[in-house]
Amino acid sequence: MNGFNTEYQLQSLSSGKIFSDSGWLLDAPNETPNCLLRSVYKHKKLNLGNDEAGIFKFGDWLPLKGHLLGSSAPVTYKSEKLASILGLKNLWITFNGYWPEKGVQMTTCSFKETEAFTVCSRLNGYKGEILVVASAGNTARAFAKVCSANNIPLILCVPYDYIDALWFDKPISECVKLVATASGSDYFDAISLSNVIAKMNGFSAEGGAKNVARRDGMGTTVLSATTTIGKIPEFYFQAVGSGTGAIAAWEANLRLIADGRFGNNKMKLIVSQNAPFLPIYDAWRAGSRQLLPMNDEEARLHSHKIDAKVLSNRRPPYSIKGGLYDALIDTNGDVHKITNEELRAAAQLFKTHEGIDIYSAAAVATASLIKSVEVGQVLPESLIMLNITGGGEQLFKSHNQISYLKPSLVFNIDASDMEITEAVKSLF
Ligand SMILES: *Cc1c(COP(=O)(O)O)cnc(C)c1O
């Protein structure tokens, strides 16, 4: 037996059909691609592996096709100081990032690592493909780390103005290439570049929310919380850009109900965005399954104003069947908006009372919890999971010598597809 080769199938949420994961599937075969696929695991009861396995300790419920080195699982602990300031008796913090004292060593400092390890393990079954990832920061860093340590070919597409996000404590292997869109371009230009590259022979797009490995990897945050607490929490707090982590939390919750040992409640998902960048908030408040019409120029301006840049996703998987709207409806969820001032105060409060620096996005979730306490949406006894999606970067940088990954190619925004494909071919 190979403990890192999980038995699972995939299910279409439109037709209900179950089929095997015969390839790098993002959509059900022979169906209109209008829903998310969901993984169906053979083991309905979660058998935890040992802690040395890192994130693979949750391997029963991850679509794995091979083991990878260097992972760390999220850690959940019961808050004392922040909880007492807020008057809460059952506040549990799930920490993703770098905090060795608590036993968590995600050296790229965010929960994008849970996704990167799981996606790369699933990809292991299709050796030879070069993975294509577009990102403005945390995702790129997580994939670079995992692919470099495990010799998986990867091409990252990042806007030139964001390449400072590609800091590492170790040199990145030659199998990882960074290509950038010229200075002045934004995340959407990087996505367009990645779309051209992903169409080339031998290259595969990561797939975002449609990739079950991405979601199930992020769902380990809820597996960590529930197995540590012994019960499914009543409330789940997370800041969202795409909402993939919250969809994943809901799916993990459904699996935990089926397991039978942790209760049968659904966590109320309380997700939050950084004002004024609010596509999910606006649609939810309007009671709309569709995102409201958006002015792209205005969205770009708003994305420059917010501290938590990782939350500035303009095309979240909100309305798709099995997506964020369905998750919020099914869990009687809610969406909050948080200003820069509120999140900065929350980050400071977290650092003072819990003792670690957290990312602005995680501070958005913390501020959202504070808001829920103020308005009585949560009560002193409520069983709460606060997902700290990233943190410990300052601590990590104080412990390590940092170097940066440099781009192999920089493309002008008007580069032709032909220019791009010729130049990219020469890299591998
Ligand atoms: C990507 C990211 C988020 C948002 O996650 P989604 O579930 O994809 O919306 C939140 N916090 C941090 C630190 C992130 O990197």
The ligand as an SDF file (V2000), in Angstrom:
LIG
                    3D

 15 15  0  0  0  0  0  0  0  0999 V2000
   -5.6290   33.8330   -1.1520 C   0  0  0  0  0  0  0  0  0  0  0  0
   -5.7350   34.3140    0.2440 C   0  0  0  0  0  0  0  0  0  0  0  0
   -6.9930   34.5580    0.8350 C   0  0  0  0  0  0  0  0  0  0  0  0
   -8.2960   34.4070    0.0880 C   0  0  0  0  0  0  0  0  0  0  0  0
   -8.5690   33.0960   -0.1560 O   0  0  0  0  0  0  0  0  0  0  0  0
   -9.8020   32.6040   -1.0590 P   0  0  0  0  0  0  0  0  0  0  0  0
  -10.4730   31.5800   -0.2470 O   0  0  0  0  0  0  0  0  0  0  0  0
   -9.1780   32.0360   -2.3040 O   0  0  0  0  0  0  0  0  0  0  0  0
  -10.6650   33.7410   -1.3590 O   0  0  0  0  0  0  0  0  0  0  0  0
   -7.0340   34.9490    2.1560 C   0  0  0  0  0  0  0  0  0  0  0  0
   -5.8920   35.1200    2.8640 N   0  0  0  0  0  0  0  0  0  0  0  0
   -4.6670   34.9140    2.3370 C   0  0  0  0  0  0  0  0  0  0  0  0
   -3.4580   35.1310    3.1870 C   0  0  0  0  0  0  0  0  0  0  0  0
   -4.5460   34.4980    1.0080 C   0  0  0  0  0  0  0  0  0  0  0  0
   -3.3230   34.3010    0.4890 O   0  0  0  0  0  0  0  0  0  0  0  0
  1  2  1  0
  2  3  1  0
  2 14  2  0
  3  4  1  0
  3 10  2  0
  4  5  1  0
  5  6  1  0
  6  7  2  0
  6  8  1  0
  6  9  1  0
 10 11  1  0
 11 12  2  0
 12 13  1  0
 12 14  1  0
 14 15  1  0
M  END
$$$$
